[in-house]
Amino acid sequence: MLTLPKDFETYDEKRRNAFLALYEEKKKGKKVVGTFCSYTPTELIHAVGAIPVGLCGNSEQGIMEAETRLPKTLCPLIKSSYGLAMTEQCPFFYFSDGVLAETTCDGKKKTYELLGEIKPVHVMKLPQGKDHALALESWTEEIRLTASFLEKLFGVRITEEKLHDAIVYRNRVRKALIGLYEVAKVKPSPVSGYELTTVSESADFHFTDDSLIEKLEAKTREFRSRIREGAENRPRVLVTGCPNTGVREKLIRRLEDLGADYVCSDHCAGPRTLRFMVDEEKDPYEALAERYLKINCSVMSPNEGRFDDLKHLVSEYQVDGVLEIVLQGCHTFAVEAYHTWRTINEQLGLPYLRVDTDFSRSDGGQIETRLGAFIEMMTN
């Protein structure tokens, strides 16, 4: 029986609205599949007629509850995601019929075992590197196994036609998102990075395929038509590192309040990976495997491609400095931060700031001081 959580009335308005929006889709008979990572081929979800939704937590809510089962030293994104799921505070997990997960970091892999006690979870075994002979072959097989999981879960068959249509659609979404991000290439940028990424990230929670692309294109036209007075001398910042949705207020918004422009997102769902399209002419499973294996995430070893991409984005977006966000307990990005510093500071001669943080607000004052000094470095 389809119901809302027992504590629904105690949730804040934004959370209640998210529950109600998805509740309406479920009442129409729509199926929902949750995802955690940009390595997940959402084309498969569209091909079974389901709605893909992101499940990554982005707030302190749920962390205290998660720490009754997870280590306190674990990444806040994982703790938030699991805590919101176990307490029924995440509408997207609550209404998910199943979850597609992946073997990226160790913390996620083990947490998926716990999530599997609540919902059906399929874990894709991602190769840990791209340069060995069997990486593409094994990843192609994993995508086929994922398709089989979804077919069994929903009792449907993924036809070649449905999968091809889904590939074409997701390529169109990527192109629309690239167009949105490229608004910030204009100097000065006509829109704040905080506002632009708020729009781009909302694409992960759009329940009707037919209107998403049109809405993204309309926002792109709106942003391009703007003129920002007094923005000519604001330093332009690229943000890299861990997903930043849980620290947007104390880092991204504050950075812009202090006088810089956040013009480029170098993260797994930003322009760095959106530029990779799925080949629409090849075998669909092989084409999906090729496209998703191109993502240069810090879980890959070696991962030189990430720093080639970084240099390209710095040039393309006329960046004056790079801010790297490292979430507590994220060992892969923490280790790679040294390579980021060498790339930005030593090779390109630009200011670089690394901020290690979590989802709490306790370090807000310290972060503000460091951001102010970083902006001074870029303007002097």
N, C-alpha and C positions, 0 to 999 in steps of 0.2 A: 504493500500500500504506500502511495506517495504522500509523504508528510514533511512538514518543516521540523527543524530541531526543537526539542522540548524547551530550550532556553532562548528561542528565537526573539521573544519580546524584549529580552535584556540586551540585545546587540545594538550597536550604534546604527544610525540611519543609513550610512553608506553600506554597511555590511548587510542590513536587512534588505536594502534595494537590490543588492547583488543576488541574494538568495531568491528574492521574488522574481527577478528577471529570468533566472535559470529554471525556477519552479514552473513558470509559464511555458517554457520550451519543453520541459519534461511532460507537462500535462498534454502537450500536442503529440507526444509519443517519440520525441527526439531522444537519441542516445548521446551520451557524453563520455569522452575519454580524456583523462588527465595526463599531462606530461610535465617533466621537470627540466628538460634540456634541449638545446638547439640541435643536438645530434638525432633527435627523434623525428623520423620522416612523417610529418603530419599528413602527407598525401594519402597514406594508408587509411588514416582516420576518416578523411573526406570520402575515400573510395567505398567505405562501408556505410556512408550516410550519417556519420556521427559528427558531433561538434568537438573539436579539440580545444582544451582549456589549459592554461598554465597553472601549476600548483605551487610554485615557489613562494614561501612565506616572505613577508617584507616588513614585519613589525615585531615589537617586543611581545605582543600578545601570543600566548601559547608556549613561550620559551620556558617559563617556570614549570608548567605542567610537563613539558617534554623532558626536563632535567630530572624528573623522577625515574626516567628510564634510560636517558641518554647522558653521556658525559658532559659536564659543564664546560669543558674545554673544546667541545665540538663547535664547528662552524655555526654561526647564528642563523644562517639561511636554512640549514638542515633542521635545527631545533625548532625554528618558527614554523616551518612547513609541517613537521611531524606533530608539533603541539597543537596547531590549528586543526589538523586532521583528526587527532585523537579526541579533541574536545568538541568536535562538530561545529567549529567556528568558521571553517573555510567552506563557502558555498560550492566552490568548484570541485573540491574533493567529495563533499557530502553527496552531491548529485552525480558524481562520476559512476559509470557502470563498470569501468576498469581503468587501469593505469598502465601506461607504457613507460618503463624506467630503463636505465642504462648503466653499464659498469664504468662510470667516470671516476670519481674520487672514492676512497675507501669508506668515508663516512656515509655517503649516499648508499653505497652498496649494502652495507649492514642495516641501515635504516629501512631500506626497501623490504627487508625480511619482516620487520615489524608492521609496516604498512600492509603487507600481504595478509596479515591477520584480520584486517578490516575490509579490504577490497581485493578483487582479483588483480594481481600485479604480474606483468610480463617484463622480465629484465633482459634487455638486449646486451649481448656480450661484445662490447666495443673493443676493437684492436687497440692496444696501448701504443702503437706506432704505425706509421703509414709506409715505411720504407722497406718492409720485408715482403717477400714474394707472395705470401698467402693473405696479406691484410685485406685486399680488395675482395678476394674470393670468399674469405670467411665472413666479411661484413655483408656481402650480397646474400649469403645463406641466412644470416641473422635477420635481414629484412624480410626474406621469404617466410621465416619462422614467425616473425611478428605478424605478417599478413594472415598466416594460418591461425594464430591466436585470436585475432580480431574476427575472423570468419566463424570460428567456433563460439566465441563469446556472444555474437549477435545472430548466429544462424543464417548468415548470408554468404554470398560468394563474391570475391573481388574479381570482376572481369577485367580484361585488358582495356576495354573501352572506358570503364569507370576509373581505372587507375590513370589512364592517359588524360582523361578530363581533369582529374584532380591535380596532376602534374602541371597541366597548362594553367589551371587556376592559381596554384601556389606560385608559379613563375610570375604571373600577373601581379599578385600581391607583393612579391619581392620588388618588382619594378616600381610599383606605386610607393613602397616604403623608401626605396633608394631616392626617388624623386623628392620625397618629403625631407629626408636627411640632407639632400644636396642644397636645400634652401639656405642652409647655414654656410655654404661655400662663399656666398656673397659677402663682401667686406665693405662696411660693417654688416653683420648678420641682421636681417630684418625681424628676427624673432629670438626670444630667449631660449636657450637650450633646455631649460626646465619645462617650458611650455611645449616645445617641439617633441621632446621625448615622452611627455605625458600622452600626447596623441599617438605616437608610434607604439608605445607599450600597450595602449588600449586595444590594439589589433589582436592581441592574444585572448581577448575576452569579448570577441564580437560573434554573436550567435547566428547571424544571417549572412550567408556568403554573398548574396547578390548585391548587397549595398556597401560592403566594406571598401572595395576598390574605389567606388565613386566618392565615398566620404573622405578617403585618404587624398584623392586627387583634388577634391574641393578645398580641403585644408591647405594643401600645397599651394593652390592658386591664391588663397586668402593670405597666407604668410608671405608669398612673393610680392604681393601688392602693398605690403606695409613699408613704412619708413620710420626708423627709430631715431629720434632726435638725440644728439649727444652721445651716440654709440661709436663714433669714429675712432676714438683713441683707447677703447677698451681692449685689453690683451685677450687673445684668442686661445682657449684651452682645450686640449684633447684629454678625455678621461678614459683610462684603461684599467685593467685588473679585473677584480671580481664583479659579479652582478651588483649594481648599485641601488636597486629599487628600495632596499631597506634603510639606506642612508641618504636618500635624496634631499631630505629637509636640512639636515645638519651639514651636508657637504655640497651638494649641487646648488640648492637654492642659496645657501650662504655664500658660496663662491661668487655667484652672480650679484647678490646683494652688496658684496664688497667691491664690485667694480670690474669683474672679468666676464667674458662671454664663453659659455660652454658650447663649443661649436661642433664637436665630433665625439661620437660614442664608439670607442674601440672595445666592444664587448661582443659576446657570442651571438647576439641577436641584432647587432648594428650593421653598418655598411661594410665592415670587414667580411662578413659572411653572406650578407644579402646579395652581393654581386655574383655569387655562384648560382647559376641556374641549372635546372635538371634538363638534360638533353631529351628533347621531345621525340626524337627519331629512333633512339636506341631501344633495346629491351628495357622495359620500365624498371625492373628490379636492379639491373646492372647500372642503369643511369642514376637511380636514387643512391645506390651505394657509392658511386663515384662522386656525386655531388656532396653528400654528407661527410664523406671521409676527407674532403678538402678543408673542413673547419679546423683552424689552428688554435686549439684549446690547450691550456697549460697541462692538461692530463696526458697529452701526447709527449713521447720522448723518442727521438729529439723533436724540437719544435721551432726550428729556425724560421719557418714560414711566418710565424706570428710577428717576428721583428722586421721581416721584409714588408709585411702588410703595414706595420706601424710606421715605418719610414715613408711609405707611399701616402698614408693618410695625413701625416704631418705636413707633407708638401702640398697635397691636394687641397687641404682645408686651411692652408696658410697659418699654421699653429705657432704660437709664441711660447708655449710651455705645456708640459704633460703632468697630469695628476694621476697617480696610481693608487687605487683603493684595494687594500688587502684585508679581507675579513679574518677575524680571529680564527685560528685553526685551519685555514686554507693553505696547506703546505705547498701545493703545486704553484700557486701564484706567488706565495711568499718567496720561494726559491727563485722563480723566474724574475722577480723584481730586480735582482742584481743585473740580469741581462737587459732589462728595460732601462735601468739607469745608465748602463754602458752605451746602449743604443742612442738614447736621448741626449745625455750629458756629454759623453766623450766623443761620439761619432757626429752628432748633429749640433752640439754646442748650445743646447737649449736648457732652460731651467726645468728641473724635475723634482716633484714632491711625492713622497710615498707616505700614505696615511694608513696605519693599522688600526682597525676599529671594529665595533660590533653594532648591534641595533639599539643599544641604550643611548640615552641623551647625556650621560654623565661626563663625556669628554668633549661636549660641544664648545666650551670656552677655550680649551686648549687647541682644538681644531681651528677655531676662528682666528686665533693668534697666528697659527702656522699658515693659514690661507692668506692672511694679510701680508705676511713676510714674502710668501710665494708671489703674490701679485706685484709687490715692490720689485722683486728680482726681474720680473718681466717688463716693467715699465722704466727701469733705470738703465 
